[in-house]
Amino acid sequence: MATVVDALGSRFGDEVEPAHEILRDPELTRLLSRRTCREYGPAPVSSDLVDALLRVAFSASSKSDYQQASVIKVEDPGRRADLAALVPSMPWIGRSPAFLVFCADARRLARICALRAHPQPNANLEAFFNASVDAALVMQTFILAAERVGLGCCPISVIRNHLSRVAQILSLPSGVIPVAGLCIGYPVAPGHVSMRLPLAVTTHTDAYDDTRLSELVDAYDQRRAARHATPREKQRSAEVFGYADFYGWSEDKARQAAAREGSGFGAAVRAQGFTLD
């Protein structure tokens, strides 16, 4: 296992404060060192193991104890192939030994309200938000539990760009939204530690303050590029933006955001029964 100094260096680059003694706890060091895994061995992940990990995952916090998350275990080869075909640039969707879809599920609460003769008036924006947060908490808890027992995971948020088709493939009824997929398997490679922004960017005291954003992001771009430079041919949408002499994380993310990914998401969510009022 990596030392806490190594783990902090890998996660945040050069700008790390002296490690607090609690980070020397092996479990916290392991969390600092977690990696995204996209390459898996052929060994299957048993349904019993997935169910055990789901019991841990559904122990996550839940808004008002509403428990508005559901998980689809995609075991049918045809459905799995249909999902993989939506994102051919990510072949691990079809190759990973197991694949789950974590869903925001406002339908269950609405049905319970009807069963108890206290009908829920609408599926508004708060209902959508609450259920989505519940699903994200369950997925993150699943990932941490799976990694604890030697599995590797890769979240697939891009399925939201194909929300209506995913809902069709998985027979998702009104009130149920796919939040993200998750590839699961036993790693055959160490995976990738994604360097994170420094706390000086992401953490504020008493009031929000981003006056130093430009200089801090520029320094982060340099640290990240020094470790994992983006090859010129991998620069995003060069036909639109051209080639940059220096291509950092912020340039890549700005180009990605400019492409307006998910521009039809609101309409797809409404089609699944949410008013978003």
BAFI-3210 file (N, C-alpha, C; in Angstrom, 3 decimals, decimal comma, padded with zeros to 6 digits):
// residues 277
n [1|2|3|4|5|6|7|8|9|10|11|12|13|14|15|16|17|18|19|20|21|22|23|24|25|26|27|28|29|30|31|32|33|34|35|36|37|38|39|40|41|42|43|44|45|46|47|48|49|50|51|52|53|54|55|56|57|58|59|60|61|62|63|64|65|66|67|68|69|70|71|72|73|74|75|76|77|78|79|80|81|82|83|84|85|86|87|88|89|90|91|92|93|94|95|96|97|98|99|100|101|102|103|104|105|106|107|108|109|110|111|112|113|114|115|116|117|118|119|120|121|122|123|124|125|126|127|128|129|130|131|132|133|134|135|136|137|138|139|140|141|142|143|144|145|146|147|148|149|150|151|152|153|154|155|156|157|158|159|160|161|162|163|164|165|166|167|168|169|170|171|172|173|174|175|176|177|178|179|180|181|182|183|184|185|186|187|188|189|190|191|192|193|194|195|196|197|198|199|200|201|202|203|204|205|206|207|208|209|210|211|212|213|214|215|216|217|218|219|220|221|222|223|224|225|226|227|228|229|230|231|232|233|234|235|236|237|238|239|240|241|242|243|244|245|246|247|248|249|250|251|252|253|254|255|256|257|258|259|260|261|262|263|264|265|266|267|268|269|270|271|272|273|274|275|276|277]
n.u [000,845|000,456|002,343|001,130|002,152|002,914|000,379|-001,017|000,555|000,134|-002,579|-003,017|-000,835|001,883|001,116|000,500|-000,406|001,402|000,876|-001,967|-002,169|-004,272|-004,546|-002,755|-003,945|-004,564|-006,892|-007,864|-005,696|-005,870|-008,265|-007,510|-005,825|-007,352|-008,344|-009,514|-010,762|-010,531|-009,831|-010,230|-009,916|-010,797|-012,258|-015,379|-017,750|-019,531|-023,098|-023,972|-021,918|-022,167|-024,724|-024,188|-022,471|-024,248|-025,973|-024,350|-024,030|-026,631|-026,827|-026,086|-026,423|-029,672|-031,974|-034,256|-034,910|-036,234|-035,287|-034,744|-033,405|-032,595|-031,271|-030,254|-029,298|-027,537|-027,743|-028,587|-027,415|-028,205|-029,417|-027,227|-025,440|-026,840|-026,732|-023,959|-023,547|-024,425|-022,365|-019,773|-017,133|-016,328|-015,489|-015,309|-017,751|-019,226|-017,482|-016,764|-016,897|-019,222|-022,094|-023,779|-026,656|-027,333|-030,095|-032,188|-035,021|-038,069|-040,496|-041,203|-041,723|-043,894|-045,771|-046,043|-047,159|-049,650|-050,644|-051,058|-053,014|-052,301|-051,813|-049,099|-048,497|-046,981|-044,177|-041,721|-038,914|-037,424|-038,055|-036,857|-034,182|-033,663|-033,942|-031,947|-029,610|-029,723|-029,293|-026,689|-025,238|-025,576|-024,281|-021,602|-020,967|-021,147|-018,979|-016,756|-016,982|-016,732|-014,120|-012,772|-012,789|-011,188|-012,092|-012,356|-013,648|-015,589|-017,284|-020,017|-021,140|-021,978|-024,136|-026,382|-026,576|-027,977|-030,512|-033,291|-033,148|-031,743|-033,629|-035,582|-034,282|-033,881|-036,393|-037,441|-039,766|-042,068|-040,860|-038,446|-035,024|-032,008|-028,996|-026,241|-024,078|-022,156|-019,159|-017,737|-015,211|-012,385|-009,311|-006,792|-004,801|-003,126|-004,771|-005,950|-004,913|-006,602|-005,605|-006,576|-008,166|-006,653|-007,319|-007,492|-008,922|-011,340|-012,418|-013,897|-013,940|-016,302|-017,354|-018,019|-015,293|-013,598|-011,466|-008,828|-008,887|-007,963|-005,068|-004,619|-005,797|-004,268|-001,780|-002,428|-003,071|-000,504|000,856|-000,623|-000,349|002,356|002,556|000,675|000,536|-001,475|-001,573|-001,022|-002,721|-004,875|-006,231|-009,229|-011,915|-010,496|-011,022|-012,841|-011,832|-009,152|-005,569|-003,930|-000,978|-000,206|-001,959|-004,023|-005,800|-007,940|-008,432|-009,279|-011,626|-013,142|-013,551|-015,029|-017,352|-018,306|-019,369|-021,919|-022,978|-025,558|-027,736|-030,371|-031,312|-033,122|-035,623|-035,779|-035,879|-038,301|-039,950|-039,840|-041,531|-041,116|-041,824|-040,117|-040,578]
n.v [-001,190|002,288|004,940|007,560|010,009|009,513|008,924|011,356|012,988|011,806|012,265|015,055|016,386|018,692|020,640|020,077|020,005|019,338|016,005|015,261|013,429|011,594|010,713|008,747|006,469|003,271|002,714|005,243|006,136|004,311|005,154|007,666|006,792|005,636|004,298|004,708|002,077|000,422|-001,823|-005,241|-008,542|-011,918|-013,214|-013,940|-011,788|-012,648|-012,936|-013,126|-011,842|-009,256|-008,661|-008,700|-006,507|-004,558|-004,500|-003,242|-000,830|000,259|001,053|003,625|007,158|008,713|010,969|012,233|009,647|008,574|006,815|006,670|005,356|003,053|000,036|-001,406|-004,537|-005,464|-008,179|-009,617|-010,556|-009,341|-006,871|-005,716|-005,496|-003,697|-001,396|-000,962|-000,369|002,201|003,841|003,589|004,403|003,681|000,807|-000,803|-000,843|-002,905|-005,008|-005,414|-007,603|-007,329|-005,198|-002,405|-000,278|002,683|004,219|007,117|007,030|008,035|006,969|004,859|006,037|007,640|005,662|004,423|006,509|006,656|004,124|004,421|006,257|008,934|010,841|011,891|015,151|016,084|015,475|017,150|019,490|019,296|016,708|015,210|015,975|015,096|012,285|011,777|012,476|010,570|008,231|008,723|008,703|006,042|004,739|005,680|004,639|001,929|001,694|002,228|000,103|-002,081|-001,753|-002,185|-004,931|-005,799|-005,374|-003,532|-000,428|001,555|004,420|005,329|007,980|009,010|007,700|009,152|010,914|009,519|009,115|008,534|006,284|004,488|004,204|002,887|000,474|-000,701|-000,861|001,190|002,706|005,534|008,161|007,083|007,462|006,957|007,434|006,853|004,427|001,514|-000,059|-003,154|-005,247|-007,546|-006,033|-005,885|-004,200|-001,434|000,838|004,275|007,168|010,012|013,278|015,756|018,986|021,535|022,057|024,760|025,702|024,273|024,447|026,561|029,126|030,225|032,077|032,072|032,255|032,952|034,382|033,837|032,015|031,840|031,865|029,627|027,508|027,590|026,796|024,246|023,044|022,937|021,205|018,862|018,333|017,867|015,358|013,765|014,408|015,598|014,147|015,766|014,842|014,036|016,226|017,812|018,184|019,522|020,347|022,332|024,100|024,319|023,678|023,729|025,239|024,730|022,349|022,041|020,693|022,487|023,695|021,468|020,743|023,070|023,059|020,706|021,362|023,423|022,089|021,511|019,132|016,786|018,416|017,831|016,794|017,771|017,629|014,876|013,985|015,097|013,620|011,266|011,669|013,724|016,999|019,091|021,562]
n.w [000,000|-000,724|000,824|002,998|002,215|-000,435|-001,462|-001,110|-002,734|-005,252|-005,571|-005,270|-006,289|-006,145|-004,307|-001,385|001,996|005,090|006,136|008,023|011,044|011,062|008,484|008,200|008,842|007,597|006,082|005,329|003,858|001,787|000,590|-000,328|-002,309|-004,266|-007,461|-010,819|-012,733|-015,805|-017,119|-017,060|-015,686|-016,779|-014,816|-013,348|-011,655|-009,003|-008,648|-006,044|-004,646|-005,677|-004,687|-001,932|-001,718|-002,521|-000,362|001,481|000,098|000,014|002,577|002,757|003,471|003,288|001,898|004,131|004,798|002,666|000,743|-002,106|-004,249|-006,822|-008,244|-011,256|-012,154|-014,820|-016,531|-018,723|-021,880|-024,303|-023,593|-022,353|-024,495|-026,066|-024,480|-024,450|-027,116|-027,325|-026,551|-028,119|-027,859|-025,373|-024,713|-022,475|-021,229|-022,335|-021,878|-019,201|-016,349|-014,769|-014,731|-013,595|-013,238|-011,729|-010,359|-010,030|-008,160|-007,985|-008,294|-006,567|-004,031|-004,741|-005,410|-002,922|-001,463|-002,760|-002,118|000,596|000,624|000,537|-001,684|-003,732|-004,818|-007,073|-009,296|-008,789|-009,216|-006,839|-006,000|-008,041|-007,671|-005,022|-005,282|-007,137|-005,748|-003,700|-005,253|-006,174|-003,776|-002,975|-005,100|-004,828|-002,320|-002,903|-004,707|-003,037|-001,251|-003,000|-003,973|-001,657|-001,402|-003,410|-006,011|-009,110|-010,360|-012,659|-013,119|-015,260|-016,481|-018,858|-019,903|-019,381|-021,455|-023,240|-022,300|-022,819|-024,493|-022,870|-020,825|-022,265|-023,000|-020,491|-019,516|-017,868|-015,790|-015,613|-013,594|-012,886|-013,257|-015,009|-013,400|-013,438|-014,957|-013,951|-014,326|-013,353|-012,048|-011,750|-011,468|-014,050|-014,441|-012,827|-012,916|-012,918|-011,226|-010,705|-010,731|-008,411|-008,013|-005,944|-002,404|-001,979|-004,099|-004,047|-001,503|000,895|003,404|005,561|003,611|000,090|-002,118|-004,922|-005,907|-006,501|-008,482|-011,215|-011,112|-009,467|-010,879|-013,199|-012,165|-011,292|-013,748|-014,881|-013,107|-013,420|-016,166|-016,261|-015,252|-016,652|-019,643|-022,339|-025,468|-028,620|-030,644|-029,204|-028,341|-027,607|-029,897|-032,016|-034,573|-034,251|-032,260|-032,778|-032,313|-029,234|-027,904|-025,298|-023,583|-021,152|-018,249|-017,720|-020,200|-021,647|-020,228|-020,531|-023,286|-023,511|-022,028|-023,609|-025,713|-025,049|-023,869|-023,231|-023,839|-024,376|-022,057|-020,086|-021,387|-021,755|-019,110|-018,305|-019,940|-018,614|-016,551|-014,670|-013,543|-013,052|-011,940]
ca.u [000,000|001,207|002,397|000,222|002,818|002,766|-001,029|-001,346|001,244|-000,542|-003,932|-003,090|000,359|002,888|000,551|-000,144|000,064|001,857|-000,231|-002,521|-001,904|-005,365|-004,385|-001,877|-004,805|-004,480|-008,121|-007,923|-004,678|-006,424|-009,246|-006,738|-005,113|-008,273|-008,115|-010,537|-010,305|-011,254|-009,329|-010,614|-009,645|-011,982|-012,962|-016,711|-018,128|-020,744|-024,287|-024,009|-021,008|-022,803|-025,812|-023,590|-021,994|-025,422|-026,461|-023,511|-024,297|-027,925|-026,694|-025,697|-027,407|-030,790|-032,747|-035,505|-035,178|-037,123|-034,681|-035,170|-032,434|-032,765|-030,146|-030,540|-028,192|-027,720|-027,169|-029,000|-026,412|-028,778|-029,545|-025,877|-024,898|-027,547|-026,173|-022,590|-023,597|-024,703|-021,109|-018,727|-015,804|-016,042|-015,767|-015,380|-019,157|-019,629|-016,490|-016,574|-017,624|-020,547|-022,481|-024,957|-027,141|-027,877|-031,222|-033,002|-036,328|-039,159|-041,723|-041,543|-042,363|-045,213|-046,661|-046,324|-048,122|-050,956|-051,089|-051,477|-054,058|-051,765|-051,201|-048,058|-049,075|-046,227|-042,778|-041,085|-037,456|-036,872|-038,179|-035,815|-032,891|-033,534|-033,743|-030,647|-028,583|-029,770|-028,655|-025,247|-024,669|-025,544|-023,240|-020,288|-020,755|-020,871|-017,624|-015,794|-017,070|-016,196|-012,667|-012,249|-012,641|-010,316|-012,685|-012,151|-014,901|-015,536|-018,620|-020,335|-022,186|-022,381|-025,418|-027,429|-026,722|-028,863|-031,457|-034,523|-032,836|-031,432|-034,903|-036,264|-033,559|-034,030|-037,825|-037,597|-041,081|-042,120|-040,374|-037,147|-034,026|-030,648|-028,025|-024,936|-023,744|-020,922|-018,431|-017,145|-014,446|-011,091|-008,372|-005,576|-003,835|-003,326|-005,766|-005,480|-005,204|-006,905|-005,199|-007,691|-007,895|-006,256|-008,367|-007,589|-009,951|-012,610|-012,871|-014,022|-014,200|-017,327|-018,006|-017,438|-014,264|-012,824|-010,657|-007,530|-009,164|-007,132|-003,697|-004,614|-006,084|-003,090|-000,753|-002,927|-002,891|000,901|001,192|-001,287|000,253|003,696|002,420|-000,092|000,318|-002,388|-000,939|-001,645|-003,828|-005,995|-006,891|-010,666|-012,597|-009,521|-011,619|-013,596|-011,050|-007,750|-004,633|-003,307|000,425|-000,282|-003,331|-004,198|-007,110|-008,989|-008,767|-010,049|-012,965|-013,875|-013,999|-016,092|-018,567|-018,785|-020,087|-023,297|-023,390|-026,792|-028,640|-031,752|-031,544|-034,346|-036,782|-035,824|-036,322|-039,745|-040,624|-039,888|-042,567|-040,798|-042,214|-038,967|-041,036]
ca.v [000,000|003,529|005,736|008,698|011,058|009,132|009,025|012,774|013,494|011,322|012,820|016,509|016,970|019,278|021,535|019,350|020,390|018,169|015,072|015,114|012,063|010,655|010,171|007,582|005,298|002,548|002,810|006,572|006,154|003,552|005,997|008,663|006,147|004,892|004,460|004,291|000,869|000,138|-003,083|-006,290|-009,926|-012,687|-013,825|-013,352|-011,220|-013,400|-012,180|-013,089|-010,797|-007,976|-008,433|-008,365|-005,129|-003,684|-004,328|-002,186|000,421|000,814|001,581|005,029|008,149|008,919|012,164|012,010|008,210|008,231|005,660|006,817|004,836|001,675|-000,437|-002,443|-005,428|-005,784|-009,508|-010,121|-010,149|-008,448|-005,526|-005,212|-005,112|-002,483|-000,271|-000,738|000,219|003,629|004,575|002,709|004,866|003,103|-000,627|-001,480|-001,005|-004,242|-006,028|-005,634|-008,783|-006,976|-003,824|-001,951|001,075|003,292|005,042|007,944|006,356|008,733|006,202|004,030|006,882|008,033|004,509|004,228|007,557|006,248|002,966|004,887|007,268|010,291|010,994|012,885|016,057|016,193|015,035|018,422|019,515|018,801|015,251|014,719|016,212|014,211|010,913|011,707|012,476|009,241|007,267|008,992|008,241|004,579|004,317|005,924|003,665|000,654|001,737|002,109|-001,265|-002,998|-001,616|-002,754|-006,384|-006,110|-005,102|-002,218|000,135|002,735|005,007|005,698|009,012|009,389|007,087|010,172|011,536|008,638|008,767|007,917|004,945|003,647|003,909|001,890|-000,798|-001,254|-000,823|002,072|003,357|006,947|008,443|006,438|008,071|006,413|008,447|006,443|003,014|001,191|-001,264|-003,800|-006,451|-007,670|-005,278|-006,500|-003,101|-000,633|001,885|005,650|008,126|011,304|014,372|016,634|020,393|021,748|022,538|026,214|025,959|023,591|024,628|027,965|029,323|031,232|032,649|031,624|033,179|032,369|035,465|033,306|030,849|031,788|031,441|028,286|026,550|027,553|025,979|022,868|022,567|022,629|019,995|017,696|018,059|017,331|013,927|013,111|015,363|015,158|014,209|016,723|014,216|013,788|017,473|017,684|019,033|020,399|020,901|023,525|025,012|024,338|023,015|024,619|024,953|024,034|021,841|021,596|020,195|023,505|023,835|020,288|020,794|024,177|022,594|019,721|022,059|024,230|021,209|021,423|017,749|016,627|019,542|017,349|016,063|018,235|017,070|013,435|013,820|015,372|012,482|010,204|011,957|014,809|018,329|019,975|022,896]
ca.w [000,000|-000,787|002,038|002,927|001,439|-001,843|-001,829|-001,244|-003,905|-006,452|-005,687|-005,339|-006,872|-005,255|-003,304|-000,295|003,318|005,847|006,371|009,371|011,514|010,781|007,140|008,266|008,971|006,314|005,299|004,732|002,811|000,658|-000,089|-001,065|-003,417|-005,122|-008,889|-011,771|-013,431|-017,044|-017,682|-016,118|-016,026|-017,184|-013,683|-013,151|-010,367|-008,725|-008,269|-004,582|-004,210|-006,003|-003,730|-000,633|-001,812|-002,581|001,015|002,052|-000,619|000,413|003,933|002,640|003,913|002,369|002,225|004,877|004,829|001,547|000,075|-003,505|-005,216|-007,282|-009,060|-012,250|-012,486|-016,246|-016,752|-020,032|-022,877|-025,303|-023,024|-022,132|-025,797|-026,493|-023,719|-024,916|-028,460|-027,213|-026,318|-028,645|-027,449|-024,061|-024,876|-021,174|-020,843|-022,738|-021,539|-017,762|-015,890|-014,254|-015,043|-012,860|-013,512|-010,524|-010,792|-009,153|-008,202|-007,303|-008,512|-005,416|-003,014|-005,259|-005,279|-001,500|-001,088|-003,260|-001,334|001,918|000,400|000,673|-003,013|-003,918|-005,807|-008,319|-009,313|-009,109|-009,275|-005,585|-006,008|-008,938|-007,034|-003,861|-005,737|-007,810|-004,709|-003,081|-006,158|-006,189|-002,508|-003,018|-006,035|-004,260|-001,246|-003,571|-005,250|-001,949|-000,730|-004,014|-003,998|-000,406|-001,546|-004,533|-007,314|-009,710|-010,849|-013,526|-013,321|-016,643|-016,427|-020,205|-020,280|-019,287|-022,770|-024,006|-021,244|-023,323|-025,004|-021,708|-020,176|-023,099|-022,900|-019,145|-019,160|-016,717|-015,839|-015,257|-012,248|-012,663|-014,134|-014,857|-012,994|-013,967|-014,980|-013,240|-014,717|-012,182|-012,350|-011,082|-012,311|-014,589|-014,467|-011,617|-013,045|-013,042|-010,159|-011,312|-009,855|-008,076|-007,722|-004,556|-001,510|-002,115|-005,113|-003,797|-000,129|001,279|004,827|005,905|002,429|-001,177|-002,591|-006,022|-006,474|-006,958|-009,336|-012,417|-010,818|-008,894|-011,941|-014,073|-011,509|-011,327|-015,123|-015,098|-012,343|-014,015|-017,467|-016,041|-014,975|-017,722|-020,728|-023,385|-026,791|-029,537|-031,392|-028,301|-027,975|-027,872|-030,894|-032,660|-035,790|-033,852|-031,426|-033,158|-031,416|-028,253|-027,624|-024,008|-023,444|-019,776|-017,808|-017,830|-021,618|-022,034|-019,631|-021,142|-024,611|-023,314|-021,610|-024,724|-026,645|-024,567|-023,674|-022,481|-024,067|-024,379|-020,809|-019,432|-022,083|-021,486|-017,727|-018,297|-020,572|-017,609|-015,563|-013,746|-014,034|-012,841|-011,506]
c.u [000,886|001,251|001,457|000,831|002,695|001,330|-001,443|-000,682|000,578|-001,882|-003,950|-001,835|001,258|002,295|-000,227|000,455|000,611|000,683|-000,666|-002,371|-003,026|-005,213|-003,418|-002,666|-004,832|-005,729|-008,240|-006,869|-005,175|-007,430|-008,556|-006,150|-006,044|-008,087|-009,351|-009,983|-011,176|-010,802|-009,527|-010,201|-010,932|-012,793|-014,316|-016,835|-019,482|-021,895|-024,400|-023,096|-021,598|-023,907|-025,277|-023,111|-023,154|-026,034|-025,648|-023,880|-025,591|-027,954|-026,280|-026,799|-028,472|-031,606|-034,071|-035,893|-036,152|-036,621|-035,075|-034,072|-032,824|-031,580|-030,640|-029,270|-028,401|-026,994|-027,535|-028,019|-026,952|-028,908|-028,162|-025,269|-025,559|-027,022|-024,772|-022,578|-023,874|-023,424|-019,941|-017,316|-015,401|-016,346|-015,854|-016,817|-019,641|-018,715|-016,398|-017,399|-019,009|-020,825|-023,790|-025,367|-027,838|-028,909|-031,793|-034,436|-037,348|-040,474|-042,155|-042,254|-043,751|-046,210|-047,027|-047,328|-049,531|-051,503|-051,615|-052,493|-053,604|-051,047|-050,198|-048,485|-048,310|-044,825|-041,940|-039,556|-036,832|-036,940|-037,101|-034,437|-032,665|-033,219|-032,374|-029,508|-028,551|-029,040|-027,142|-024,580|-024,562|-024,431|-021,847|-019,976|-020,459|-019,429|-016,592|-015,800|-016,455|-014,675|-012,030|-012,011|-011,913|-010,898|-012,269|-013,451|-014,640|-016,957|-018,799|-021,489|-022,735|-023,695|-026,560|-027,615|-027,647|-030,016|-032,680|-034,273|-032,490|-032,713|-035,672|-035,613|-033,840|-035,468|-038,071|-038,934|-040,975|-041,664|-039,028|-036,165|-032,678|-029,665|-026,638|-024,869|-022,468|-020,365|-017,721|-016,374|-013,157|-010,017|-007,216|-004,479|-004,124|-004,433|-005,130|-005,883|-005,408|-006,549|-006,371|-007,219|-007,497|-007,415|-008,525|-008,614|-011,317|-013,187|-012,846|-014,337|-015,142|-018,053|-017,274|-016,467|-013,439|-011,924|-009,318|-007,701|-008,198|-005,728|-003,649|-004,888|-004,909|-002,001|-001,159|-002,748|-001,444|001,300|000,613|-000,654|001,659|003,652|001,743|-000,410|-000,622|-001,694|-001,710|-002,852|-005,048|-006,684|-008,330|-011,138|-011,632|-010,080|-012,429|-012,687|-009,594|-006,892|-003,977|-001,855|000,566|-001,737|-003,479|-005,600|-008,203|-009,391|-009,632|-011,474|-013,796|-014,386|-015,148|-017,410|-019,169|-019,573|-021,534|-023,781|-024,691|-027,793|-030,110|-032,151|-032,850|-035,594|-036,914|-036,310|-037,824|-040,531|-040,732|-040,786|-042,284|-041,203|-041,046|-039,386|-040,343]
c.v [001,248|004,204|006,923|009,836|010,768|009,324|010,476|013,372|013,073|012,005|014,320|017,159|017,583|020,080|020,754|019,809|019,149|017,298|015,107|013,648|011,093|010,014|009,001|006,305|004,574|002,681|004,179|006,728|005,416|004,395|007,101|008,081|005,502|005,277|004,064|003,150|000,592|-001,151|-004,186|-007,657|-010,672|-013,253|-013,155|-012,730|-011,824|-012,486|-012,078|-011,998|-009,422|-007,660|-008,061|-006,917|-004,141|-003,481|-003,246|-000,836|001,073|001,212|003,050|005,939|008,350|010,121|011,791|010,538|007,791|007,017|005,603|006,451|003,413|001,321|-001,521|-003,255|-005,908|-007,094|-010,098|-009,632|-009,172|-007,027|-004,905|-004,728|-003,833|-001,251|000,071|-000,044|001,716|004,454|003,712|003,133|004,324|001,605|-001,379|-001,607|-002,409|-005,337|-006,336|-006,826|-008,503|-005,517|-003,507|-000,577|001,583|004,336|005,897|007,441|007,108|007,971|005,462|004,852|007,314|006,886|004,245|005,268|007,181|005,073|003,385|006,020|008,675|010,627|012,150|013,821|016,143|015,629|016,241|018,328|018,980|017,278|014,622|014,837|015,260|012,775|010,748|011,673|011,120|008,213|007,459|008,509|006,719|004,099|004,525|004,939|002,292|000,616|001,524|000,697|-002,258|-002,940|-002,213|-004,255|-006,756|-005,912|-003,719|-001,745|001,323|003,268|005,461|006,710|009,357|008,723|008,095|010,911|010,740|008,192|008,025|006,499|003,992|003,252|002,839|000,518|-001,481|-001,243|000,027|002,799|004,847|007,133|007,827|006,929|007,386|007,534|008,117|004,927|002,786|-000,125|-001,822|-005,037|-006,468|-007,037|-006,141|-005,454|-002,206|000,402|003,259|006,470|009,487|012,420|015,329|018,066|020,550|022,266|024,053|026,612|025,446|023,829|026,104|028,040|030,506|031,820|032,173|032,680|032,503|033,413|034,961|032,155|030,750|031,279|030,016|027,224|026,459|026,658|024,508|022,273|022,136|021,356|018,761|017,330|017,485|015,836|013,191|014,147|014,767|015,254|015,156|016,115|013,935|015,085|017,461|018,699|020,016|021,027|022,158|024,554|025,158|023,587|024,048|024,233|024,259|023,648|021,250|021,105|021,225|023,742|022,669|020,368|021,928|023,787|021,599|020,396|022,874|023,405|020,986|019,977|017,709|017,744|019,110|016,661|016,469|017,644|015,575|013,161|014,081|014,225|011,291|010,577|013,064|016,147|019,302|021,396|023,304]
c.w [000,000|000,577|001,887|002,129|-000,052|-002,308|-002,021|-002,477|-005,195|-006,659|-005,920|-005,921|-005,818|-004,108|-002,260|001,020|004,026|006,261|007,830|009,775|011,188|009,409|007,097|008,539|007,624|005,456|004,629|003,645|001,575|-000,116|-000,888|-002,346|-004,438|-006,595|-009,691|-012,613|-014,652|-017,716|-016,647|-016,633|-016,317|-016,025|-013,482|-011,768|-010,022|-008,315|-006,754|-004,033|-004,494|-005,005|-002,346|-000,628|-001,893|-001,200|001,740|001,423|-000,170|001,890|003,925|003,174|002,843|002,826|002,891|004,976|003,731|000,764|-001,404|-004,505|-005,578|-008,171|-010,002|-012,469|-013,927|-016,534|-018,108|-021,104|-023,917|-024,798|-022,820|-023,447|-026,300|-025,765|-024,216|-026,278|-028,424|-027,098|-026,813|-028,249|-026,078|-024,088|-023,558|-020,671|-021,180|-022,251|-020,047|-017,303|-015,336|-014,573|-014,330|-013,370|-012,255|-010,933|-009,662|-009,273|-007,351|-007,441|-007,253|-004,335|-003,466|-005,124|-003,818|-001,006|-001,542|-002,466|000,033|001,831|000,755|-000,632|-003,060|-005,038|-007,116|-008,165|-009,728|-009,093|-007,993|-005,538|-006,886|-008,289|-005,875|-004,290|-006,407|-006,799|-003,998|-003,945|-006,181|-004,906|-002,475|-003,939|-005,445|-003,135|-001,823|-004,070|-004,147|-001,362|-001,709|-004,053|-002,746|-000,534|-002,837|-005,915|-007,805|-010,328|-011,770|-013,710|-014,769|-016,617|-017,809|-020,622|-020,176|-020,602|-023,671|-023,107|-021,774|-023,817|-023,868|-020,988|-020,947|-022,944|-021,569|-018,650|-017,908|-016,814|-015,515|-013,810|-011,932|-013,723|-013,936|-014,528|-013,538|-014,021|-014,194|-013,750|-013,481|-012,632|-011,556|-011,965|-012,822|-014,736|-013,275|-011,717|-012,940|-011,825|-010,812|-010,336|-009,649|-007,855|-006,259|-003,714|-001,577|-003,172|-004,657|-002,411|000,239|002,773|005,016|004,701|001,174|-001,691|-003,675|-006,682|-007,011|-007,959|-010,508|-012,110|-010,284|-009,955|-012,912|-013,466|-011,506|-012,720|-015,360|-014,364|-013,009|-015,358|-017,324|-015,794|-016,119|-018,797|-021,773|-024,739|-027,714|-030,245|-030,523|-027,841|-028,479|-028,929|-031,564|-033,929|-035,506|-033,190|-031,863|-032,155|-030,500|-028,049|-026,273|-023,781|-022,057|-019,495|-018,042|-019,284|-022,083|-021,501|-020,218|-022,529|-024,477|-022,940|-022,748|-025,730|-026,232|-024,503|-022,874|-022,689|-024,100|-023,092|-020,138|-020,061|-021,804|-020,066|-017,618|-018,914|-019,628|-016,417|-014,570|-014,348|-013,998|-012,476|-010,210]
res [m|a|t|v|v|d|a|l|g|s|r|f|g|d|e|v|e|p|a|h|e|i|l|r|d|p|e|l|t|r|l|l|s|r|r|t|c|r|e|y|g|p|a|p|v|s|s|d|l|v|d|a|l|l|r|v|a|f|s|a|s|s|k|s|d|y|q|q|a|s|v|i|k|v|e|d|p|g|r|r|a|d|l|a|a|l|v|p|s|m|p|w|i|g|r|s|p|a|f|l|v|f|c|a|d|a|r|r|l|a|r|i|c|a|l|r|a|h|p|q|p|n|a|n|l|e|a|f|f|n|a|s|v|d|a|a|l|v|m|q|t|f|i|l|a|a|e|r|v|g|l|g|c|c|p|i|s|v|i|r|n|h|l|s|r|v|a|q|i|l|s|l|p|s|g|v|i|p|v|a|g|l|c|i|g|y|p|v|a|p|g|h|v|s|m|r|l|p|l|a|v|t|t|h|t|d|a|y|d|d|t|r|l|s|e|l|v|d|a|y|d|q|r|r|a|a|r|h|a|t|p|r|e|k|q|r|s|a|e|v|f|g|y|a|d|f|y|g|w|s|e|d|k|a|r|q|a|a|a|r|e|g|s|g|f|g|a|a|v|r|a|q|g|f|t|l|d]
***
